[in-house]
């Protein structure tokens, strides 16, 4: 998930990430490992939560539209000509896609950040996630690298995805967030692989590792222009099964 999206982070310095969740596997050196974002790739925001809190402000929000507006607002921040990281930058862009005023969006997101746990807001399992992870060849390692608030493991466990992963790296647990290259190197170390043998899969551009192995941009809504990034762009996770990542 994009670092621009409204996920609280509270970096706490800590040692290297914990060992992989599953037993180490013998992995051919030519087989890339996948470093996966969690929010926006494996887990989606719950539009019903946004719709519910919107009603308290007199807003009539369609849950699907509210959820899609999260991705569209993050895309807008990604493609902005200059830095736009003010406290209301995301909410203002979200309002344009959700169909409400910027002021109403600010109030909504202020309330959601204060009252809703991240594991509740980000709780919809991407319908593609389980089929994709289960279809990956056993030798393809898969590790989540997430800018989160210290509860990424709980979020993924609740979604039924944790046992399908080799491990999880939560930015709040290690005190380093994407796109800092160090967090990707930590994941590679946890997998026992050179970083050059890893491929990051994310849903936005701003979380991608600068100057490191190529990124796959997961764009299920087809909202990014083809030339928006120097990355491979896919609309379905299953596309990673049809060609070498």
C-alpha positions in Angstrom: 0.0 0.0 0.0 1.1 3.4 -0.7 2.8 5.4 2.0 0.6 8.3 1.0 -2.6 6.4 2.0 -4.0 7.0 5.5 -2.4 4.2 7.5 -0.9 5.2 10.8 2.7 4.4 11.4 4.6 4.6 14.6 8.2 3.5 13.9 9.8 1.7 16.8 13.5 0.8 16.4 13.9 -2.9 16.5 16.3 -5.7 15.3 16.1 -7.5 12.0 12.8 -9.0 11.1 11.8 -12.3 12.7 12.6 -15.5 10.8 10.4 -16.7 8.0 7.0 -18.0 9.1 7.4 -21.3 7.2 10.3 -23.7 7.2 13.1 -22.8 4.8 12.8 -24.3 1.3 15.4 -25.3 -1.2 15.0 -22.6 -3.8 16.7 -22.6 -7.2 18.8 -19.4 -7.5 17.1 -18.4 -10.8 13.7 -18.4 -9.2 12.7 -14.9 -8.1 11.3 -14.3 -4.6 8.2 -12.1 -4.4 8.1 -9.2 -1.9 4.4 -8.3 -1.7 2.7 -5.2 -0.4 -0.2 -6.0 1.9 -2.7 -3.2 1.7 -4.0 -2.7 -1.9 -2.5 -6.0 -3.1 -3.6 -8.8 -0.6 -6.0 -6.8 1.5 -8.4 -4.1 0.5 -10.1 -1.3 2.5 -13.6 -2.0 3.6 -15.8 0.5 1.8 -18.7 -0.4 4.1 -16.8 1.1 7.0 -16.3 4.3 5.2 -20.0 4.4 4.2 -21.0 3.7 7.8 -19.0 6.6 9.2 -20.0 8.8 6.3 -23.7 8.4 7.4 -22.8 10.0 10.7 -21.8 13.1 8.8 -24.9 13.0 6.5 -23.0 11.5 3.6 -24.4 8.9 1.3 -21.4 6.9 0.2 -21.6 3.8 -2.0 -19.2 1.3 -0.4 -17.6 0.2 -3.7 -17.2 3.8 -4.8 -15.7 4.7 -1.4 -13.2 1.8 -1.7 -12.2 2.6 -5.3 -11.7 6.3 -4.3 -8.9 5.2 -1.9 -7.0 3.7 -4.8 -7.7 6.7 -7.1 -6.7 9.2 -4.5 -3.4 7.3 -3.9 -2.9 7.3 -7.7 -3.4 11.1 -7.9 -0.8 11.6 -5.2 1.6 9.3 -7.1 1.3 11.2 -10.3 1.2 14.7 -8.8 3.7 17.0 -10.5 5.2 18.2 -7.2 5.2 17.1 -3.6 1.8 17.4 -2.0 2.0 15.9 1.5 -0.1 18.2 3.5 -2.4 16.8 6.2 -5.5 17.0 3.9 -3.8 16.0 0.6 -5.3 12.5 0.6 -8.7 13.4 1.8 -9.1 16.2 -0.8 -8.3 13.8 -3.6 -10.5 11.1 -2.1 -13.4 13.5 -2.0 -13.2 14.1 -5.7 -13.7 10.4 -6.5 -16.1 9.6 -3.7 -18.5 12.4 -4.6 -18.4 14.6 -1.5 -16.9 17.9 -0.5 -13.3 18.3 0.7 -14.5 19.5 4.1 -16.7 16.5 4.5 -13.9 14.1 3.5 -11.5 15.7 6.0 -14.1 15.2 8.8 -14.7 11.6 7.7 -11.1 10.6 7.5 -10.3 12.4 10.8 -13.0 10.3 12.5 -12.0 7.1 10.8 -8.3 7.5 11.8 -9.4 8.2 15.4 -12.0 5.5 15.9 -11.3 2.7 13.5 -8.5 0.1 13.9 -6.4 -0.5 10.8 -7.3 -4.2 11.0 -11.0 -3.2 10.7 -10.6 -0.6 7.9 -8.2 -2.9 5.9 -10.1 -6.2 6.3 -11.4 -7.2 2.8 -9.4 -10.0 1.4 -8.6 -9.4 -2.3 -10.6 -12.2 -4.0 -7.5 -12.9 -6.1 -5.1 -13.3 -3.1 -5.8 -16.9 -2.0 -6.0 -18.4 -5.5 -2.8 -16.6 -6.4 -0.8 -17.6 -3.4 -2.0 -21.2 -3.6 -1.2 -21.4 -7.3 2.4 -20.1 -6.9 4.9 -22.9 -7.3 6.2 -24.1 -3.9 9.8 -22.9 -4.7 8.6 -19.3 -5.2 9.2 -17.6 -1.8 6.6 -14.9 -0.9 7.2 -12.3 1.8 5.1 -9.3 2.7 6.8 -5.9 3.1 4.2 -3.4 4.5 4.1 0.1 5.7 1.8 -0.6 8.7 1.2 0.2 12.3 2.7 -2.9 14.0 -0.4 -5.1 13.4 0.4 -6.4 9.9 0.8 -10.0 11.2 -2.7 -9.8 12.9 -4.2 -8.3 9.8 -2.9 -11.1 7.6 -3.8 -13.8 10.1 -7.3 -12.5 10.3 -7.5 -12.6 6.5 -6.3 -16.2 6.5 -3.2 -15.3 4.5 -0.4 -15.6 7.1 0.1 -19.3 6.7 0.4 -18.9 2.9 3.5 -16.5 3.4 7.1 -17.1 4.2 7.1 -14.1 6.5 6.0 -10.5 7.1 8.0 -7.3 7.6 6.0 -4.5 9.3 7.6 -1.1 9.0 6.5 -0.1 12.5 8.2 -3.1 14.0 11.6 -2.3 12.4 11.5 1.5 12.3 12.1 1.7 8.5 9.4 2.3 5.9 9.2 1.9 2.2 10.7 3.2 -0.1 13.8 3.1 2.0 15.9 0.4 0.4 16.9 -1.0 3.7 13.5 -2.5 4.4 13.7 -4.5 1.2 17.2 -5.7 2.0 16.0 -6.8 5.4 13.3 -8.9 3.7 15.8 -10.4 1.3 18.1 -11.3 4.3 15.1 -13.0 6.0 14.5 -15.1 2.9 18.2 -15.9 2.6 18.3 -14.4 -0.9 20.3 -11.6 -2.7 18.0 -8.7 -3.2 18.7 -9.0 -7.0 16.7 -12.2 -6.9 13.6 -10.5 -5.5 10.8 -8.7 -7.2 8.5 -6.2 -5.4 4.8 -6.2 -6.2 2.9 -3.0 -5.1 -0.2 -1.1 -5.9 1.3 2.4 -6.0 4.6 3.9 -7.3 5.7 5.7 -4.1 6.4 2.5 -2.2 8.7 1.0 -4.8 12.4 0.5 -4.0 14.4 3.2 -5.8 17.3 1.8 -7.7 16.6 -1.8 -6.8 15.2 -4.7 -8.7 12.3 -3.9 -11.0 8.8 -3.5 -9.6 5.5 -5.0 -10.7 2.7 -2.4 -10.4 -0.6 -4.1 -9.6 -3.3 -2.0 -11.1 -6.6 -3.9 -11.0 -8.7 -0.8 -11.7 -6.6 0.1 -14.7 -6.1 3.6 -13.4 -2.5 4.2 -14.2 -1.4 5.3 -17.7 0.9 2.8 -19.5 3.9 5.1 -19.3 3.3 6.2 -15.7 6.2 4.0 -14.4 9.2 2.1 -15.5 7.6 -1.0 -14.1 5.7 -4.0 -15.4 2.0 -3.2 -15.0 -0.5 -6.0 -14.3 -4.3 -6.0 -13.7 -4.5 -9.5 -12.2 -2.2 -11.2 -9.8 -2.6 -14.4 -11.9 -0.5 -12.7 -14.6 2.5 -13.3 -12.3 1.8 -17.0 -12.8 1.9 -16.9 -16.6 5.3 -15.4 -16.9 8.4 -15.3 -14.8 8.0 -12.5 -12.2 
